[in-house]
């Protein structure tokens, strides 16, 4: 009797686990955001030949919201609103997109999904700006002027449409980019000169980061103020001494 109960218990556990849904990260999850940004920047900083104008990429919540909304359709197809810019994002002039899908959901990994896009670099020829196979995902990842990314992963319990596993529970992973890359006739980045040589700002891991501050920001001029004040004070004393020496009647005392 005990052995029968044990077998039934194990059967219930296995059945229960089979029905459990895989938990995917939300677009606000710190680890998820870090992995998406870090993996993209790793690919951007290691392009060959090196890029002189590659911008450092950071997260954008608006792009992530758009990616999530499209991923929820569980359709392996590009967003049909990409050509309508203001329907993709309220600020950027253009938005790009990469899509990945796979199954079973338990095998989904952010780093592996992005790596699939990056691995397309073996099919890209920078000199001729051409692809021997699919490489548009890679060129979007390393597009120099693209500096914002937002991604989302969606569990599709009824399958991902337009895939060969449309009847299986799967995952779709979408990343949106701004500004968009893959402009016809243009190479993804410029390799003339050393890394970062074509950018204004600081260089971090071969990527350009902004270092601009407005002229009226007193905090940014704090060092200059500290240096100028003593000089101005000395100049004031010298001026007062000279005027007093040559024009003693200028200063009147009672």
Buried (B, 14 or more C-beta within 10 A) or exposed (E): EEEEEEEEEEEEEEEEEEEEEBEBBEBEEEEBBEBBBBBBBBBBBBBEEBBBBBBBBEBBEBBBBBBBBBBBBBBBEEBEBBEEBEEBBEEBEBBBBBBBBBBEBEEBBBEEBBBBBBEBBEBBEBEEEEBEEEBBBBBBBBBBBBBBBBBBBBBBEEBBBEBEBBEBBBBBBBBBBBBBBBBEEBBBBBBEEEBBBBBEBEBEBBBBBEEEEEEEEEEEEEEEEEEEEEEEEEEEEEEEEEEEEEEEEEEEEE
